């Protein structure tokens, strides 16, 4: 019997998780697996790149979970530095190009996994491609930035954008001894938070010595006679720079999928069913997709959204691999949980922001409380602010945001579970959470916010 062939496009979290799980379920005599990766690395933690650049992680290879050689030892035909440039869905084949030799070839498939990830947003501005301007999405990007930092004599850095990557790279550059300016188009940093919580991040970053410039739109990257970056220019000011890091965000990398006519959502990501199988007749029932190139169901708003996180990508890969391998698994959706940090400030969110709730047509109330990470009398108690959204009529939890010091961010996991379970804020107040003075006040800050949200729901009728 001839083995089926699975072709995987993308050698990072979703793609290689899918390939590895399929291999666990089906041997090489039943399933041949061919995977294409255009970069130099596979199965690595992109989320760890800012901490490698900042020096908390010493070596690049510490971020690599499994090398190409390890994948090949598991009977996966992994072709590095090879880019897939065309999908032929009718003939069920892909055209690839060896980036070293330029040679091209067609590879047929019985089943296909698209795990092409996301690409950094790189606005079309004068000087955006100048030497010294860096996006940070892959290990190759991180290595290029580190090499540039070692070769650059100046110590002025400008980060464009203040999302997760922006604030994490600001910390990395600060740790490297740079004078850091963050230029942000929004009113406050961290647009994944409501503005009142983003203001807390702004104040903390300023206190760390980072220059924050909000409500500023970059119009040009100015260069010197040598073609290297010299400054970041906005409509109102100019900020000298020896290195520029783009932290504007990412978009789904779906160029191949779009050209092949596969269905894309509002945010440009591939649309799949719960089994991560690509929707629509074009896919022929044999195409799956996962990771940063797809849109997923938001369990709170019941709308599709794009969230680029390694946690989701690995889960997608496990689901896809199980289904391709002959089992059955589903990915039900997300509640939008994310945590980050800048120096000792911890930032967390899950569920909906106020504007998300309005967009979903939900009426809501909010509650904001200030508390501490431990009992107030216990040494090391650190302040935190918790904001909670609840549906006005039902009291259903809609979202939680937390900004604070040590011990703040991972408290968001309690809210993530409550959101997934569809709990009301009143039900949350009875949660049996762990308590001891070194870990929490007698009323955990999340439960204090829930109590205040209950009062707001009752006051709102």
PyMOL commands that set and color helices and strands:
alter all, ss='L'
color gray80, all
select helices_A, chain A and resi 13-25+46-53+60-63+68-73+139-151+164-175+195-207+255-260+281-283+310-324+354-359+409-420+425-428+445-459
alter helices_A, ss='H'
color red, helices_A
select strands_A, chain A and resi 4-9+31-37+77-80+82-88+93-98+104-108+111-114+118-120+133-135+156-160+179-183+211-213+218-223+229-234+238-240+243-246+250-252+287-289+296-297+304-305+338-342+345-351+364-372+383-391+397-404
alter strands_A, ss='S'
color yellow, strands_A
deselect
rebuild
show_as cartoon
